Amino acid sequence: MNRRKFIQNTALTGAGIATGVSAISCKEANTTSTKASNTATTLSKPNYISISTWDTESANTASGELLAKGKPALDAIIDGVAVEEANEENTTVGIGATPDREGNVTLDACVMSPDGDYGAVVAVENIVHVAALARKVMEDTPHVIMASKGAEEFAYTQGFKKQKLLTPASEKAWKEWLKTSNYQPAINVENHDTIGMLAMDTSGEIAGVCTTSGLGYKMKGRVGDSPIIGSGLFVDNEVGAAVATGMGEEVLKTVGSFLVVELMRNGMSPQKACEEAIHRIVKKGDRYKDFQVAYIAMNKNGETGSYAIHDGFTMMKYQDGKSENIKSDYFNKS
């Protein structure tokens, strides 16, 4: 079966972005060594590491412990995010997630492997572990994205079990919401809609995954950035990886995760690259005051970074048997 090599396919696009950021990159090269950030970590040499969005300690620790045992990065992150997908108390991922306006829970996910392959599923019902399903799309089909009923039917052929995603608690909350039907996503609440995870294994290979139920009480059929390559997630094993969380519509407009990786390719640290990606969003006007977007990133040298529009975002990091929740720096300090 032919495998998709997206790194090659995006080479021309990368060249275009490289031209636009060359001046920034030169400045970054001259200043990075003299600046430190509380959200960036530099390792003396590459080593296994797992990072994830938000305070997802159980999931990230599960990934990190598998990496410590020598498991490949792709295996570790799929098993890691599965912890949150199965957590009914997490209302933004997997079972128990907040439904759309009509009471349907639909899930999106994507995965990228160290060799640049990509798989995604969108608007899937009745399947809990959609990150694992996205991997199946990547490895066992000639396609890269499958949607809705087609993706669900494919899941059953691969041994996935049908399971109702709307729990009594999420159904009760939805019925309460129907009384007003007020759709105003709250920063760090309804925008807290994703678990994205990046990992480097003991062989220095990098992989990434993103899984979500999307914005709570979204319109039926809405798909955000999370399953879209280059927006919610991008991995280039020669450079690094990035993943986004927050208001997906805004991430899509700037192809944010791809931008972060390309900035790192041109010399920026993960921290500075995340900051620049956020600046691309906020400079378009003051609408950013009403939504959250955040990025996390790592490069091939084992450096990590994170940055958000607003206060409240954190990044999990697991390394050398230690789990740490790192508070992210942010743009809007007014």
C-alpha positions in Angstrom: 0.0 0.0 0.0 1.3 3.5 -0.9 2.0 5.6 2.1 1.5 9.3 2.2 4.6 11.5 2.5 3.3 14.9 3.6 6.6 16.4 4.4 7.5 16.1 0.7 4.2 17.4 -0.4 4.5 20.6 1.7 8.1 21.5 0.7 7.0 24.3 -1.7 4.7 25.8 1.0 7.5 25.6 3.5 9.8 27.5 1.1 7.3 30.3 0.9 6.9 30.6 4.6 10.7 30.4 5.0 11.1 33.5 2.9 8.6 35.4 5.0 10.2 34.6 8.3 13.9 34.8 7.4 14.3 38.2 8.9 12.6 37.1 12.1 14.8 34.0 12.2 18.0 36.0 12.0 16.9 38.1 14.9 15.9 35.1 16.9 19.3 33.5 16.3 21.0 36.5 17.8 18.7 36.8 20.9 17.6 33.3 21.9 20.8 32.6 23.8 20.3 35.6 26.0 16.6 35.1 26.8 15.0 32.4 29.0 11.3 31.5 29.4 9.5 29.7 32.2 7.8 27.6 29.6 10.9 26.5 27.6 13.1 23.7 28.6 16.5 22.9 27.0 18.0 19.5 27.4 21.7 18.8 27.3 21.0 16.0 24.7 17.8 14.6 23.2 16.0 12.2 25.4 12.5 10.7 25.7 9.9 13.3 26.5 6.2 13.6 26.3 4.3 16.9 26.4 0.5 17.5 26.2 -2.0 20.4 26.4 -3.7 21.4 29.6 -3.5 19.6 32.9 -3.8 16.1 31.4 -1.4 14.4 33.9 -2.7 10.9 33.8 -2.6 10.8 30.0 0.8 12.3 29.7 2.3 10.2 32.4 0.9 7.1 30.7 2.7 8.2 27.5 5.9 9.0 29.3 6.1 5.7 31.1 5.8 3.9 27.9 8.6 5.9 26.4 10.7 5.1 29.4 10.2 1.4 28.6 11.5 2.0 25.1 8.1 2.1 23.3 8.0 4.1 20.0 6.6 7.6 20.2 3.6 6.8 18.1 2.5 3.9 20.3 3.0 5.9 23.5 0.9 8.9 22.5 -2.0 6.8 21.1 -2.1 5.0 24.5 -1.6 8.2 26.3 -4.6 10.2 24.9 -6.7 7.1 25.2 -6.7 7.7 29.0 -8.6 11.0 28.5 -10.8 9.6 25.7 -12.1 7.0 28.2 -12.5 9.6 31.1 -16.2 10.4 31.4 -15.3 13.5 33.6 -13.5 15.1 30.7 -16.3 16.9 28.8 -14.2 17.8 25.8 -12.7 14.5 24.7 -14.2 11.0 24.1 -17.0 9.5 26.1 -18.9 12.1 28.2 -18.0 14.9 25.9 -20.3 17.9 25.4 -22.6 17.3 22.4 -23.6 19.6 19.6 -26.7 21.7 19.6 -28.9 18.7 18.7 -27.5 16.4 21.4 -25.1 14.4 19.3 -21.5 13.8 20.5 -19.1 13.8 17.5 -15.4 13.4 17.8 -12.4 14.4 15.7 -8.8 13.2 15.8 -5.6 13.1 13.8 -2.2 11.5 14.2 1.2 12.1 12.5 4.0 9.5 12.5 7.8 10.2 12.5 8.0 9.4 8.8 5.5 12.1 7.9 2.4 9.9 7.4 -1.0 11.3 8.6 -4.4 10.0 9.4 -7.6 11.7 10.6 -11.2 11.1 11.3 -13.9 13.8 11.6 -17.5 13.9 13.0 -17.4 10.3 14.3 -20.1 9.0 16.6 -20.2 6.0 18.8 -16.4 5.4 18.9 -14.5 6.3 22.0 -10.9 5.9 20.9 -10.8 8.1 17.7 -7.1 8.7 18.0 -6.5 5.0 17.5 -9.0 5.0 14.7 -7.1 7.9 13.0 -4.0 5.7 13.1 -5.9 2.9 11.5 -6.9 5.3 8.7 -3.2 6.2 8.3 -1.8 2.7 8.3 -4.6 0.5 6.8 -6.3 2.6 4.2 -5.2 4.4 1.0 -6.7 7.6 2.4 -5.7 10.2 5.0 -9.2 11.5 6.2 -12.4 9.6 6.8 -15.6 11.2 8.0 -18.8 10.5 9.9 -20.6 7.3 9.1 -17.9 6.0 6.8 -15.3 6.4 9.5 -17.6 4.7 12.0 -18.3 1.8 9.7 -14.6 1.4 9.1 -14.0 1.3 12.8 -16.2 -1.7 13.3 -14.3 -3.6 10.6 -11.2 -2.9 12.6 -12.6 -4.3 15.9 -13.7 -1.0 17.5 -16.8 -1.4 19.7 -19.9 0.7 19.4 -20.5 2.8 22.5 -22.9 5.6 23.4 -20.8 8.8 24.0 -23.6 10.9 25.5 -23.5 10.1 29.2 -26.3 11.0 31.7 -24.2 13.9 33.0 -23.5 15.4 29.6 -27.1 14.9 28.5 -28.3 16.7 31.6 -26.0 19.6 31.0 -27.1 19.8 27.3 -30.8 19.9 28.3 -30.0 22.7 30.7 -28.2 24.6 28.0 -31.3 24.2 25.7 -33.2 26.5 28.0 -31.2 29.5 26.8 -29.2 28.1 23.8 -26.7 30.8 24.5 -23.5 30.1 22.5 -20.7 32.1 24.0 -17.7 29.8 24.5 -15.9 30.8 27.7 -12.1 31.2 27.6 -10.3 28.2 29.1 -13.7 26.4 29.5 -15.4 25.8 26.2 -12.1 26.7 24.5 -10.5 23.9 26.5 -11.5 21.5 23.8 -8.5 19.4 22.9 -5.8 17.1 24.2 -2.8 17.3 21.9 0.2 15.3 22.7 3.8 15.3 21.3 6.5 12.7 22.1 10.1 12.0 21.4 11.2 8.4 22.0 14.5 7.0 23.1 15.5 6.7 19.4 14.9 10.4 18.9 11.8 9.8 16.8 8.9 12.4 17.1 5.2 11.7 16.7 2.0 13.7 17.5 -1.7 13.2 18.1 -4.7 15.4 18.6 -8.2 14.3 19.8 -11.3 16.3 20.7 -15.1 16.6 20.7 -14.8 20.2 19.4 -16.5 23.2 20.9 -19.4 22.4 23.1 -22.9 23.0 21.6 -21.4 23.5 18.2 -23.5 23.5 15.1 -24.1 20.0 13.7 -21.4 19.1 11.3 -18.8 21.6 12.6 -15.2 20.5 12.4 -12.4 22.5 13.9 -8.6 22.5 13.5 -7.8 19.4 15.6 -8.0 16.8 12.8 -6.6 19.0 10.1 -2.9 18.5 9.2 -0.9 21.7 9.6 -3.5 23.4 11.8 -4.2 21.4 14.9 -1.1 19.3 14.5 2.1 19.1 12.5 5.2 16.9 12.8 8.4 17.1 10.8 10.8 14.5 12.3 13.8 16.4 11.1 12.7 19.6 12.8 10.1 19.1 15.5 6.4 19.2 16.1 3.6 21.5 17.3 0.0 21.1 18.4 -2.8 23.6 19.0 -5.7 24.0 21.3 -8.5 26.5 21.7 -10.7 28.2 19.1 -10.1 26.0 16.1 -11.6 28.5 13.6 -8.7 30.9 14.4 -6.0 28.2 14.3 -7.3 27.1 10.8 -7.0 30.6 9.5 -3.2 30.8 10.2 -2.4 27.0 9.7 -0.8 27.5 13.1 1.0 24.2 13.9 2.7 24.1 10.5 3.7 27.7 11.0 5.3 26.8 14.4 7.3 24.0 12.8 8.4 26.1 9.9 9.6 28.9 12.3 11.6 26.3 14.2 13.1 25.1 10.9 14.3 28.6 10.3 16.1 28.9 13.6 13.5 29.9 16.2 13.3 28.1 19.5 10.0 26.3 20.2 9.1 29.0 22.7 9.6 31.9 20.3 7.9 30.0 17.5 4.8 29.5 19.6 4.8 33.2 20.5 5.1 34.2 16.9 2.2 31.9 15.9 0.0 33.6 18.6 1.0 37.0 17.4 -0.2 36.1 13.9 -3.7 35.7 15.4 -3.9 38.7 17.7 -2.5 41.2 15.3 -5.7 40.9 13.1 -7.8 42.8 15.6 -9.2 42.8 19.1 -11.5 39.8 18.6 -8.9 37.7 20.3 -10.1 39.1 23.7 -13.1 36.7 23.4 -11.3 33.4 22.7 -8.3 31.3 23.7 -5.7 29.7 21.5 -2.5 28.1 22.7 0.3 26.1 21.2 2.9 23.7 22.5 6.0 22.6 20.6 9.2 20.6 20.8 12.2 20.5 18.5 14.6 17.7 17.6 17.1 18.9 20.2 14.6 18.3 23.0 13.7 21.9 23.6 10.0 22.6 24.4 7.8 25.7 24.5 4.2 26.9 25.0 2.3 30.1 24.6 -1.3 31.3 24.8 -3.4 34.3 24.1 -4.8 34.4 27.7 -3.8 33.4 31.1 -4.8 29.9 32.3 -3.2 27.6 29.9 -0.8 24.9 31.1 1.4 22.2 29.5 2.2 18.8 30.9 5.7 17.5 30.6 7.0 14.0 31.5 10.7 13.2 31.5 13.1 11.1 33.5 10.2 9.7 35.6 9.0 13.2 36.5 5.6 14.7 35.6 5.3 18.5 35.7 2.5 20.9 34.9 4.0 24.0 33.4 2.1 27.3 33.4 2.3 28.9 30.0 3.2 32.5 29.3 0.5 34.5 27.5 -0.1 37.5 25.3 -3.0 39.4 26.9 -1.7 40.8 30.1 -4.1 43.8 30.2 
